[in-house]
Amino acid sequence: MLCDFLPSLFLSLLVLTLLFEVNVLATLKTVQIAARKLVEKGSGKIFFMSSLSGTLASPYGGPYAATKHAIEAIAHTLQLELQGFGVKSCHH
């Protein structure tokens, strides 16, 4: 695993950056592409698959949990932002 569930204080900024790039930024970019197409169509669903770590933190998993919390926030925000365009967003 990228961060091997080490204490946050021992993880390099490079590892943390890579973790956020893979788990958050890549997801957001993919969702942006899909959401634009669904908005043009006027309907559709975006489904986010996250992790229990998105709601519960555990020792040595802080950075990973932070990325999953970010996905939860993005999913909730898109649910509100896209409802007027006929596009639904949900997460689990």
C-alpha positions as a Markdown table, in Angstrom:
| # | Residue | x | y | z |
|---|---|---|---|---|
| 1 | Met | 0.0 | 0.0 | 0.0 |
| 2 | Leu | 1.2 | 3.5 | -0.7 |
| 3 | Cys | 1.3 | 4.7 | 2.9 |
| 4 | Asp | 1.5 | 1.4 | 4.7 |
| 5 | Phe | -0.6 | 2.9 | 7.5 |
| 6 | Leu | 2.3 | 4.6 | 9.2 |
| 7 | Pro | 1.9 | 7.4 | 11.7 |
| 8 | Ser | 1.2 | 10.6 | 9.8 |
| 9 | Leu | 4.3 | 12.3 | 11.1 |
| 10 | Phe | 6.5 | 9.7 | 9.4 |
| 11 | Leu | 5.0 | 10.1 | 5.9 |
| 12 | Ser | 6.8 | 12.2 | 3.4 |
| 13 | Leu | 5.0 | 15.0 | 1.6 |
| 14 | Leu | 5.5 | 13.1 | -1.7 |
| 15 | Val | 3.7 | 10.1 | -0.4 |
| 16 | Leu | 0.8 | 12.3 | 0.9 |
| 17 | Thr | 0.6 | 14.1 | -2.4 |
| 18 | Leu | 0.5 | 10.9 | -4.3 |
| 19 | Leu | -2.2 | 9.5 | -2.0 |
| 20 | Phe | -4.4 | 12.6 | -2.6 |
| 21 | Glu | -3.7 | 12.6 | -6.4 |
| 22 | Val | -4.8 | 9.0 | -6.7 |
| 23 | Asn | -7.7 | 8.9 | -4.3 |
| 24 | Val | -9.1 | 12.5 | -4.6 |
| 25 | Leu | -7.9 | 14.4 | -7.6 |
| 26 | Ala | -8.2 | 11.5 | -10.1 |
| 27 | Thr | -11.7 | 10.8 | -8.8 |
| 28 | Leu | -12.7 | 14.4 | -9.1 |
| 29 | Lys | -11.4 | 14.8 | -12.6 |
| 30 | Thr | -13.2 | 11.6 | -13.7 |
| 31 | Val | -16.5 | 12.9 | -12.1 |
| 32 | Gln | -16.1 | 16.3 | -13.8 |
| 33 | Ile | -15.9 | 14.7 | -17.2 |
| 34 | Ala | -18.9 | 12.4 | -16.5 |
| 35 | Ala | -21.0 | 15.1 | -14.9 |
| 36 | Arg | -20.6 | 17.5 | -17.8 |
| 37 | Lys | -21.9 | 14.8 | -20.2 |
| 38 | Leu | -24.8 | 14.0 | -17.9 |
| 39 | Val | -25.7 | 17.7 | -17.5 |
| 40 | Glu | -25.7 | 18.0 | -21.3 |
| 41 | Lys | -28.0 | 15.0 | -21.5 |
| 42 | Gly | -30.2 | 16.3 | -18.7 |
| 43 | Ser | -30.2 | 13.2 | -16.6 |
| 44 | Gly | -28.1 | 10.5 | -15.1 |
| 45 | Lys | -26.5 | 9.2 | -11.9 |
| 46 | Ile | -23.1 | 9.4 | -10.4 |
| 47 | Phe | -22.2 | 6.8 | -7.9 |
| 48 | Phe | -19.3 | 7.2 | -5.5 |
| 49 | Met | -17.7 | 4.2 | -3.9 |
| 50 | Ser | -15.7 | 5.3 | -0.9 |
| 51 | Ser | -14.7 | 3.5 | 2.3 |
| 52 | Leu | -15.7 | 3.2 | 5.9 |
| 53 | Ser | -12.6 | 5.3 | 6.5 |
| 54 | Gly | -14.6 | 8.1 | 5.0 |
| 55 | Thr | -16.6 | 8.3 | 8.2 |
| 56 | Leu | -14.4 | 6.6 | 10.8 |
| 57 | Ala | -10.7 | 7.4 | 11.4 |
| 58 | Ser | -8.3 | 4.8 | 12.8 |
| 59 | Pro | -4.7 | 5.0 | 14.2 |
| 60 | Tyr | -2.1 | 5.1 | 11.4 |
| 61 | Gly | -4.8 | 5.6 | 8.8 |
| 62 | Gly | -5.2 | 9.4 | 9.0 |
| 63 | Pro | -4.0 | 10.4 | 5.5 |
| 64 | Tyr | -6.0 | 7.6 | 3.8 |
| 65 | Ala | -9.1 | 8.5 | 5.9 |
| 66 | Ala | -8.6 | 12.2 | 4.9 |
| 67 | Thr | -8.8 | 11.2 | 1.2 |
| 68 | Lys | -11.9 | 9.3 | 1.9 |
| 69 | His | -13.4 | 12.1 | 3.8 |
| 70 | Ala | -12.7 | 14.3 | 0.8 |
| 71 | Ile | -14.6 | 11.9 | -1.5 |
| 72 | Glu | -17.6 | 12.0 | 0.9 |
| 73 | Ala | -17.5 | 15.8 | 0.8 |
| 74 | Ile | -17.3 | 15.9 | -3.0 |
| 75 | Ala | -20.2 | 13.4 | -3.3 |
| 76 | His | -22.4 | 15.4 | -0.9 |
| 77 | Thr | -21.6 | 18.7 | -2.6 |
| 78 | Leu | -22.3 | 17.3 | -6.1 |
| 79 | Gln | -25.6 | 15.9 | -4.9 |
| 80 | Leu | -26.6 | 19.5 | -4.1 |
| 81 | Glu | -25.1 | 21.1 | -7.1 |
| 82 | Leu | -26.4 | 18.7 | -9.7 |
| 83 | Gln | -30.0 | 18.3 | -8.5 |
| 84 | Gly | -31.2 | 21.2 | -10.7 |
| 85 | Phe | -29.8 | 19.5 | -13.8 |
| 86 | Gly | -31.5 | 16.2 | -13.5 |
| 87 | Val | -28.3 | 14.4 | -12.4 |
| 88 | Lys | -28.3 | 12.5 | -9.1 |
| 89 | Ser | -25.2 | 11.8 | -7.0 |
| 90 | Cys | -24.9 | 9.2 | -4.3 |
| 91 | His | -22.2 | 7.5 | -2.4 |
| 92 | His | -21.6 | 4.3 | -0.3 |
